[in-house]
Amino acid sequence: MAAAKGGGGAVVRVAEMEKMSLEHLKSLKEQSDLELNLLQDSLTNIRTATARLEIASNALQDLSLRPQGKKMLVPLTASLYVPGTLDDADKVLVDVGTGYFIEKTMSEGRDYCERKINLLKSNYDQLIEVASKTKSVADEAGMVLQARLREAGPVS
């Protein structure tokens, strides 16, 4: 007997699905599809955040190699840069969320980025497992639903 576990923690077996009413099966399929879409959005967000942290970590590495007093362009937004001078290459401001910044040394900043990247990768792996199980539930519910609809046959 095949079994799958959805993101909500409910274990649904094919034998149990075969006992469900058509409306309940349709509801299970729709709920599983909705959960799967939300999980896919979360996976995309995690990939984006990981990429941004990797870019930040690389930027810190590049910044640490530049000499003090070096003239450079400082990004204010993704498309707006202003001229600046590197004052202290060993101190950086780290955005820890909701508008809060913490001053750290360059190595602490890189360490912060690496820890966040590892956390996001761990969360990504866990979400992949949940998404896989949710997809199995949705696929099994779809197959049982199609079989039940074929059994009902065309109405003349």
Contacts in CASP RR format, 6 or more apart in sequence:
PFRMAT RR
TARGET T0000
AUTHOR 0000-0000-0000
METHOD contacts of the structure
MODEL  1
MAAAKGGGGAVVRVAEMEKMSLEHLKSLKEQSDLELNLLQDSLTNIRTAT
ARLEIASNALQDLSLRPQGKKMLVPLTASLYVPGTLDDADKVLVDVGTGY
FIEKTMSEGRDYCERKINLLKSNYDQLIEVASKTKSVADEAGMVLQARLR
EAGPVS
1 13 0 8 1.000
1 14 0 8 1.000
1 15 0 8 1.000
2 13 0 8 1.000
2 14 0 8 1.000
2 136 0 8 1.000
2 140 0 8 1.000
3 11 0 8 1.000
3 12 0 8 1.000
3 13 0 8 1.000
3 14 0 8 1.000
4 11 0 8 1.000
4 12 0 8 1.000
4 133 0 8 1.000
4 134 0 8 1.000
4 136 0 8 1.000
4 137 0 8 1.000
4 140 0 8 1.000
5 11 0 8 1.000
5 12 0 8 1.000
5 133 0 8 1.000
5 137 0 8 1.000
6 12 0 8 1.000
6 32 0 8 1.000
6 35 0 8 1.000
6 130 0 8 1.000
6 133 0 8 1.000
6 134 0 8 1.000
6 137 0 8 1.000
7 35 0 8 1.000
7 39 0 8 1.000
7 130 0 8 1.000
7 133 0 8 1.000
7 134 0 8 1.000
8 35 0 8 1.000
12 28 0 8 1.000
12 137 0 8 1.000
12 140 0 8 1.000
12 141 0 8 1.000
14 140 0 8 1.000
14 144 0 8 1.000
17 25 0 8 1.000
17 28 0 8 1.000
17 140 0 8 1.000
17 141 0 8 1.000
17 144 0 8 1.000
18 144 0 8 1.000
18 148 0 8 1.000
20 28 0 8 1.000
20 144 0 8 1.000
22 145 0 8 1.000
22 148 0 8 1.000
22 149 0 8 1.000
25 141 0 8 1.000
25 142 0 8 1.000
25 144 0 8 1.000
25 145 0 8 1.000
25 148 0 8 1.000
26 145 0 8 1.000
28 137 0 8 1.000
28 141 0 8 1.000
29 138 0 8 1.000
29 141 0 8 1.000
29 142 0 8 1.000
29 145 0 8 1.000
32 134 0 8 1.000
32 135 0 8 1.000
32 137 0 8 1.000
32 138 0 8 1.000
32 141 0 8 1.000
33 138 0 8 1.000
35 134 0 8 1.000
36 131 0 8 1.000
36 134 0 8 1.000
36 135 0 8 1.000
36 138 0 8 1.000
39 127 0 8 1.000
39 130 0 8 1.000
39 131 0 8 1.000
39 134 0 8 1.000
40 131 0 8 1.000
42 127 0 8 1.000
43 124 0 8 1.000
43 127 0 8 1.000
43 128 0 8 1.000
43 131 0 8 1.000
46 120 0 8 1.000
46 123 0 8 1.000
46 124 0 8 1.000
46 127 0 8 1.000
47 124 0 8 1.000
49 120 0 8 1.000
50 117 0 8 1.000
50 120 0 8 1.000
50 121 0 8 1.000
50 124 0 8 1.000
53 113 0 8 1.000
53 116 0 8 1.000
53 117 0 8 1.000
53 120 0 8 1.000
54 113 0 8 1.000
54 117 0 8 1.000
56 113 0 8 1.000
57 110 0 8 1.000
57 113 0 8 1.000
57 114 0 8 1.000
57 117 0 8 1.000
60 92 0 8 1.000
60 106 0 8 1.000
60 109 0 8 1.000
60 110 0 8 1.000
60 113 0 8 1.000
61 110 0 8 1.000
63 86 0 8 1.000
63 89 0 8 1.000
63 92 0 8 1.000
63 106 0 8 1.000
64 89 0 8 1.000
64 90 0 8 1.000
64 106 0 8 1.000
66 72 0 8 1.000
66 86 0 8 1.000
66 89 0 8 1.000
67 86 0 8 1.000
67 89 0 8 1.000
68 86 0 8 1.000
68 87 0 8 1.000
68 88 0 8 1.000
68 89 0 8 1.000
69 85 0 8 1.000
69 86 0 8 1.000
69 87 0 8 1.000
70 85 0 8 1.000
70 86 0 8 1.000
71 83 0 8 1.000
71 84 0 8 1.000
71 85 0 8 1.000
71 86 0 8 1.000
72 83 0 8 1.000
72 84 0 8 1.000
72 85 0 8 1.000
72 86 0 8 1.000
73 81 0 8 1.000
73 82 0 8 1.000
73 83 0 8 1.000
73 84 0 8 1.000
74 81 0 8 1.000
74 82 0 8 1.000
74 83 0 8 1.000
74 84 0 8 1.000
75 81 0 8 1.000
76 82 0 8 1.000
89 106 0 8 1.000
90 105 0 8 1.000
90 106 0 8 1.000
91 103 0 8 1.000
91 104 0 8 1.000
91 105 0 8 1.000
91 106 0 8 1.000
92 103 0 8 1.000
92 104 0 8 1.000
92 105 0 8 1.000
92 106 0 8 1.000
92 109 0 8 1.000
93 101 0 8 1.000
93 102 0 8 1.000
93 103 0 8 1.000
93 104 0 8 1.000
94 101 0 8 1.000
94 102 0 8 1.000
94 103 0 8 1.000
94 104 0 8 1.000
94 108 0 8 1.000
94 109 0 8 1.000
94 112 0 8 1.000
95 101 0 8 1.000
96 102 0 8 1.000
104 112 0 8 1.000
END
